[in-house]
Amino acid sequence: MVRKPEAKLIILVSVFGSCMQAPPKPLHPNNDGGVFPSFRYNNNRNFWLEYSTPPSTTFPEYDEYYELRSTTPDPRPFFLNGDLTNNSVVEIPLGGTVFLDCQVAQFTSEFEVSWFRRENSNLHVLTIGHDTFSADDRYSLSFEKPLNWRLKIRPTLPRDNGTYVCQVSRHPPIILFTHVKIIVPRVHLVDEDRQEISEKHYKPGSTIELHCRVENFLPQFQDVIWRHQGEVITQGSDRGGISIKTKENNDTLSSHLYLATADAQDSGVYSCSVANLATAQLSLHILNGEEPAAIQSSRSVSIHHSMFQSPSTSIWNPGRLLALPLILSEIHPLVPLKTMPRMTDVACSLILSLQVHRFLLVIR
């Protein structure tokens, strides 16, 4: 049986018409059918629509929903109170413990928190996550739930001054700076004019007064400790007659040590210290009826007198006679140089008389 041409045309039109049928209306995102069923299920695709629709053709409901999802940012970590805590300055006493806060909100496991120490343009790694990467065991991470990645430094040393950096490894990374200042006490033993001294003299029976001045003092520091020859001095010591008075003014502390009725046993090295952080010391001398100037003078005399002891090493050695005028001018600097020839003659006579005297002593 031969089919008529009109039958073929009807079949072709019916097939072509089925391909040209309008696509199903996209469902609303809240519907259970999905966002756009014709794009979601392979056996429900309209290939003619997908491959023949001009590029300018849009589907409002689908495009609006896709744009809404693409512009919503994923949760990203940030520093809690970062505007207030960034570039903050933390002051901590020497020998204490410091915690540097780094509070990170919206933190997830895909990120890392790291601590660095900045020296000039270099960064030294201290911690990454919960692990410590510093050879200095004074640094460690002390995590405080729920979100504080604290850096712990204990005990603090003067070299800990500087800038510390907390970084969260998102893209781009975020950074929090903290500046650490270590308070180091400065201890001095001073006189009545607050000038630093290393030596002091007293007469027997007088009252000894020593003044210790501590700068950059903080309440966290212990009180001043006085020592004599390494032994701690207290008001209840066996010596008796001891008084210690301490006064604090802002960040300066003054401590006065009084010892009544000084005697020879009070001589020696005295020191004042703030814990084991800073120390100052001086030498104290109890005079035996001499003034400090007399002690200095007797030392000078003994030095010059030693030059006259041995003929082989003294200036009276005939081989050193020519140098005698210069030596005499050193001992008596006020002697004018023009008198040197006359002094040489006098010195020769003096040498001769001394040599005769030494000879007579040997005979005896």
C-alpha positions as CSV (number, residue, x, y, z in Angstrom):
1,M,0.0,0.0,0.0
2,V,1.4,3.4,-1.0
3,R,1.0,6.2,1.4
4,K,-0.1,9.5,0.2
5,P,2.1,12.6,0.5
6,E,-0.5,14.3,2.6
7,A,0.0,11.6,5.3
8,K,3.7,12.2,5.5
9,L,3.2,15.9,5.9
10,I,0.7,15.4,8.7
11,I,3.1,13.1,10.6
12,L,6.0,15.6,10.2
13,V,3.9,18.5,11.4
14,S,2.8,16.6,14.4
15,V,6.3,15.7,15.4
16,F,7.6,19.2,14.8
17,G,4.7,20.6,16.8
18,S,5.5,18.4,19.8
19,C,9.0,19.8,19.8
20,M,7.7,23.4,19.6
21,Q,5.4,23.1,22.6
22,A,5.9,25.6,25.4
23,P,8.2,24.5,28.2
24,P,6.6,23.8,31.6
25,K,6.4,26.8,33.9
26,P,9.3,26.9,36.3
27,L,8.3,26.2,39.9
28,H,8.9,28.6,42.7
29,P,12.1,27.8,44.7
30,N,10.0,26.9,47.7
31,N,8.1,24.2,45.8
32,D,9.2,20.6,46.2
33,G,9.6,20.3,42.5
34,G,12.9,22.0,42.5
35,V,14.1,25.2,41.0
36,F,13.5,24.4,37.3
37,P,12.4,20.8,36.6
38,S,13.1,21.0,32.9
39,F,16.8,21.6,33.7
40,R,16.9,19.3,36.6
41,Y,15.7,15.9,35.2
42,N,17.3,14.5,32.1
43,N,14.2,12.7,30.9
44,N,12.2,15.8,31.2
45,R,14.5,18.1,29.1
46,N,13.2,20.0,26.2
47,F,16.2,19.7,23.9
48,W,14.6,21.9,21.2
49,L,14.3,24.7,23.8
50,E,17.8,24.2,25.2
51,Y,19.6,24.2,21.8
52,S,17.4,26.5,19.7
53,T,16.5,29.3,22.2
54,P,18.3,32.6,21.4
55,P,20.9,33.7,24.0
56,S,18.8,36.7,24.9
57,T,16.0,34.5,26.1
58,T,15.7,34.6,29.9
59,F,13.5,32.9,32.5
60,P,12.8,35.5,35.2
61,E,12.1,33.2,38.1
62,Y,15.1,31.0,37.5
63,D,17.5,34.0,37.0
64,E,16.3,35.9,40.1
65,Y,16.8,32.8,42.3
66,Y,20.2,32.1,40.9
67,E,21.3,35.7,41.4
68,L,20.1,35.6,45.0
69,R,22.2,32.5,45.8
70,S,25.3,33.7,44.0
71,T,25.5,37.1,45.8
72,T,25.0,35.7,49.3
73,P,28.6,35.5,50.8
74,D,29.7,32.5,52.7
75,P,30.4,33.0,56.5
76,R,33.9,34.3,56.9
77,P,35.9,34.7,60.2
78,F,36.6,38.1,61.6
79,F,38.1,39.6,64.7
80,L,35.7,40.3,67.5
81,N,36.1,44.0,68.6
82,G,38.9,44.2,66.1
83,D,38.5,48.0,65.7
84,L,39.2,48.4,69.5
85,T,41.9,45.7,70.0
86,N,44.0,46.2,66.9
87,N,47.3,48.0,67.6
88,S,46.6,47.8,71.4
89,V,49.5,48.2,73.8
90,V,49.9,45.7,76.7
91,E,52.2,46.5,79.6
92,I,53.4,43.6,81.7
93,P,56.0,43.5,84.5
94,L,59.3,41.8,84.1
95,G,59.1,38.1,85.1
96,G,55.3,38.0,84.9
97,T,52.8,36.2,82.6
98,V,51.1,37.8,79.7
99,F,48.1,36.6,77.6
100,L,47.6,38.2,74.2
101,D,44.0,37.9,73.1
102,C,42.9,37.0,69.5
103,Q,39.1,36.5,69.5
104,V,38.0,35.1,66.1
105,A,34.2,34.9,65.3
106,Q,32.6,32.6,62.7
107,F,35.7,30.4,62.8
108,T,35.5,27.0,61.0
109,S,37.9,24.2,60.7
110,E,38.9,25.2,57.1
111,F,40.9,28.2,58.6
112,E,44.0,28.4,60.7
113,V,45.0,30.9,63.4
114,S,48.7,31.7,63.7
115,W,50.8,33.9,66.0
116,F,54.0,35.6,64.8
117,R,56.5,38.0,66.4
118,R,57.7,40.9,64.2
119,E,61.3,42.0,64.3
120,N,62.0,44.8,61.9
121,S,60.7,43.4,58.6
122,N,60.9,39.8,59.6
123,L,58.1,37.6,61.1
124,H,59.0,34.7,63.4
125,V,56.5,31.9,63.7
126,L,55.4,31.2,67.2
127,T,52.2,29.1,66.9
128,I,50.0,27.6,64.1
129,G,46.7,26.3,65.3
130,H,47.2,24.6,68.6
131,D,50.9,23.7,67.8
132,T,53.9,25.7,68.9
133,F,56.8,26.2,66.4
134,S,59.1,28.3,68.6
135,A,62.3,26.9,70.1
136,D,61.6,29.2,73.1
137,D,59.3,27.2,75.4
138,R,58.1,30.3,77.1
139,Y,55.7,30.8,74.2
140,S,52.6,28.6,74.0
141,L,48.9,28.8,72.8
142,S,46.4,29.0,75.6
143,F,43.0,28.6,73.8
144,E,40.1,30.0,75.8
145,K,36.6,28.8,74.7
146,P,34.7,29.6,72.7
147,L,36.8,31.8,70.3
148,N,39.9,33.3,72.0
149,W,43.2,32.1,70.5
150,R,45.4,33.5,73.3
151,L,49.2,33.6,73.1
152,K,50.9,33.0,76.5
153,I,54.4,34.2,77.4
154,R,55.8,33.1,80.7
155,P,58.0,34.4,82.3
156,T,58.5,37.7,80.5
157,L,62.0,39.0,79.7
158,P,63.2,42.4,78.6
159,R,63.7,41.0,75.0
160,D,60.0,40.3,74.8
161,N,59.3,43.9,73.9
162,G,57.9,44.3,70.4
163,T,55.0,43.6,68.1
164,Y,53.0,40.4,67.9
165,V,50.7,39.4,65.0
166,C,47.7,37.2,65.1
167,Q,46.7,36.0,61.6
168,V,43.6,34.1,60.3
169,S,44.4,32.3,57.0
170,R,41.3,33.2,55.0
171,H,41.6,34.9,51.6
172,P,42.8,37.6,51.9
173,P,44.2,36.9,55.4
174,I,43.2,39.2,58.3
175,I,45.8,40.4,60.8
176,L,45.6,41.8,64.4
177,F,48.6,43.6,65.9
178,T,49.4,43.8,69.6
179,H,52.3,45.8,71.0
180,V,54.0,44.4,74.2
181,K,55.9,46.6,76.6
182,I,57.9,44.9,79.4
183,I,58.2,47.1,82.5
184,V,61.7,46.6,83.9
185,P,62.5,48.1,87.3
186,R,65.6,50.2,87.7
187,V,67.3,50.2,91.1
188,H,69.8,52.8,92.4
189,L,71.6,53.5,95.7
190,V,71.7,57.2,96.0
191,D,72.9,60.0,98.3
192,E,71.1,62.9,99.8
193,D,71.1,64.6,96.3
194,R,69.7,61.5,94.7
195,Q,73.0,60.9,92.9
196,E,74.0,57.3,92.4
197,I,76.9,56.2,94.6
198,S,79.0,53.1,95.0
199,E,80.8,53.8,98.3
200,K,80.0,55.4,101.6
201,H,81.9,56.2,104.8
202,Y,80.7,56.5,108.5
203,K,82.3,57.1,111.8
204,P,82.0,54.5,114.6
205,G,78.9,55.2,116.7
206,S,77.1,57.1,114.0
207,T,73.8,56.2,112.4
208,I,74.0,54.6,109.0
209,E,71.4,55.7,106.4
210,L,71.2,54.0,103.0
211,H,68.7,55.2,100.4
212,C,67.4,52.8,97.7
213,R,65.4,54.3,94.8
214,V,63.4,52.0,92.5
215,E,62.0,53.4,89.2
216,N,59.3,51.8,87.0
217,F,57.9,50.1,90.1
218,L,54.7,48.2,89.8
219,P,52.5,46.7,92.6
220,Q,53.1,43.3,91.1
221,F,56.8,43.6,92.1
222,Q,57.8,42.4,95.6
223,D,59.1,44.9,98.2
224,V,62.7,45.9,98.3
225,I,65.0,43.4,99.9
226,W,68.1,44.7,101.8
227,R,71.2,42.5,102.2
228,H,74.6,42.9,104.0
229,Q,77.3,40.6,102.7
230,G,74.6,38.5,101.1
231,E,72.5,38.1,104.2
232,V,68.9,39.5,104.3
233,I,68.4,42.4,106.7
234,T,65.1,42.7,108.5
235,Q,64.0,44.9,111.4
236,G,64.0,41.7,113.6
237,S,67.7,40.8,112.8
238,D,70.0,39.9,115.7
239,R,72.0,43.1,115.2
240,G,69.2,45.3,116.6
241,G,68.8,49.0,116.0
242,I,67.5,48.4,112.4
243,S,64.8,50.4,110.8
244,I,63.4,50.1,107.3
245,K,61.0,52.7,105.9
246,T,59.5,52.5,102.4
247,K,57.4,55.0,100.5
248,E,55.8,54.7,97.1
249,N,55.0,57.7,94.8
250,N,53.4,56.8,91.5
251,D,55.8,54.5,89.8
252,T,58.8,55.3,92.1
253,L,59.5,53.5,95.3
254,S,62.0,54.8,98.0
255,S,63.3,52.5,100.7
256,H,65.6,53.8,103.6
257,L,67.7,51.5,105.7
258,Y,68.8,52.9,109.1
259,L,71.4,51.2,111.3
260,A,72.0,52.7,114.8
261,T,75.5,52.9,116.5
262,A,77.7,51.8,113.6
263,D,80.8,49.7,114.4
264,A,83.4,47.8,112.4
265,Q,81.2,44.8,111.8
266,D,78.8,47.0,109.8
267,S,81.5,47.5,107.1
268,G,81.0,45.5,103.9
269,V,78.8,45.3,100.8
270,Y,75.2,46.4,101.0
271,S,72.6,45.7,98.3
272,C,68.9,46.4,97.6
273,S,67.0,44.4,95.1
274,V,63.4,44.0,93.7
275,A,62.9,40.2,93.9
276,N,65.4,38.7,91.5
277,L,64.8,41.3,88.8
278,A,67.2,44.2,89.5
279,T,69.9,44.9,92.2
280,A,72.1,47.8,93.2
281,Q,75.0,47.6,95.7
282,L,77.6,49.8,97.4
283,S,80.6,49.4,99.7
284,L,80.3,50.8,103.2
285,H,83.4,51.7,105.4
286,I,83.5,52.4,109.1
287,L,86.4,54.9,109.7
288,N,88.8,54.5,112.6
289,G,89.1,58.2,113.5
290,E,90.1,59.1,109.9
291,E,88.2,61.1,107.4
292,P,87.8,59.7,103.9
293,A,90.3,62.3,102.6
294,A,92.8,61.0,105.1
295,I,92.3,57.4,103.8
296,Q,92.9,58.5,100.3
297,S,96.0,60.5,101.3
298,S,97.5,57.5,103.2
299,R,97.0,55.4,100.1
300,S,99.0,58.0,98.1
301,V,101.7,58.1,100.6
302,S,102.1,54.4,100.7
303,I,102.3,54.3,96.9
304,H,105.1,56.9,96.9
305,H,106.9,55.3,99.9
306,S,107.1,52.0,98.1
307,M,109.4,53.6,95.6
308,F,112.1,54.1,98.2
309,Q,112.1,50.5,99.6
310,S,114.5,48.5,97.4
311,P,117.7,50.0,95.9
312,S,117.2,47.8,92.8
313,T,113.7,49.1,92.1
314,S,113.7,52.5,93.7
315,I,114.4,55.9,92.1
316,W,117.6,56.0,94.3
317,N,119.3,53.5,92.0
318,P,122.2,55.4,90.4
319,G,121.1,54.2,87.0
320,R,117.9,56.1,87.3
321,L,119.4,59.3,88.7
322,L,118.8,61.2,85.4
323,A,115.1,60.6,85.7
324,L,115.0,62.0,89.3
325,P,113.9,65.6,88.4
326,L,110.9,64.3,86.4
327,I,109.9,62.0,89.2
328,L,110.2,64.8,91.7
329,S,108.1,67.1,89.5
330,E,105.4,64.4,89.4
331,I,105.4,64.1,93.2
332,H,105.4,67.9,93.5
333,P,103.8,69.3,90.3
334,L,104.0,72.9,91.5
335,V,107.8,72.9,91.3
336,P,108.8,75.1,88.3
337,L,110.9,73.4,85.6
338,K,113.7,76.0,85.8
339,T,114.6,74.7,89.3
340,M,115.3,71.2,88.0
341,P,119.2,71.5,87.8
342,R,119.2,72.8,91.4
343,M,116.9,70.0,92.5
344,T,119.2,67.4,90.9
345,D,122.1,68.7,93.1
346,V,120.0,68.5,96.2
347,A,118.8,65.0,95.3
348,C,122.4,63.8,94.8
349,S,123.2,65.0,98.3
350,L,120.1,63.3,99.7
351,I,121.0,60.1,97.9
352,L,124.5,60.1,99.4
353,S,123.2,60.6,102.9
354,L,120.6,57.9,102.6
355,Q,123.1,55.4,101.3
356,V,125.4,56.1,104.2
357,H,122.5,55.6,106.6
358,R,121.6,52.3,105.0
359,F,125.3,51.2,105.3
360,L,125.4,52.0,109.0
361,L,122.2,50.0,109.5
362,V,123.8,47.0,107.8
363,I,126.8,47.2,110.0
364,R,124.7,47.3,113.2
